[in-house]
Amino acid sequence: MAAEFDPIDVNDPAAIEYWCNKLTCSKEELLEAIETCGNSGTEVEAYLR
């Protein structure tokens, strides 16, 4: 996991793109996961897997 993108900054297009590619999800799915469990990359990854 890229440390510069964790926690996930929803205002950083590069971070959104990185996580969407890593987790094979849409931006909407990623944002929903962040809303549900916070912006920790580890938590979001666990939620979406």
C-alpha positions in Angstrom: 0.0 0.0 0.0 1.3 3.4 -0.9 1.8 5.3 2.4 1.3 8.7 0.7 -2.3 7.6 -0.1 -3.2 6.4 3.4 -5.3 7.8 4.9 -7.4 8.2 1.8 -7.7 11.9 0.9 -11.1 12.2 -1.0 -9.9 15.6 -2.3 -6.9 14.1 -4.1 -7.7 12.7 -7.5 -4.5 10.7 -7.5 -5.4 9.0 -4.3 -8.9 8.2 -5.5 -7.5 6.7 -8.7 -4.9 4.7 -6.8 -7.5 3.1 -4.5 -10.1 2.5 -7.2 -7.4 0.7 -9.2 -6.1 -1.2 -6.2 -9.5 -2.3 -5.0 -11.1 -2.7 -8.5 -14.0 -0.5 -7.5 -15.7 2.6 -8.8 -15.2 6.0 -7.3 -18.8 5.9 -5.9 -18.1 2.5 -4.2 -14.9 3.9 -2.7 -16.6 7.0 -1.4 -19.4 4.9 0.1 -16.9 2.7 1.9 -15.1 5.8 3.2 -18.4 7.2 4.5 -19.2 3.9 6.2 -15.8 3.0 7.8 -13.6 6.1 7.6 -10.7 7.0 5.4 -8.2 4.4 6.6 -6.9 2.5 3.6 -6.8 -0.7 5.7 -10.4 -0.4 6.8 -11.7 0.5 3.4 -9.9 -2.4 1.8 -11.3 -4.8 4.4 -14.8 -3.4 3.9 -14.7 -3.8 0.1 -13.1 -7.2 0.0 
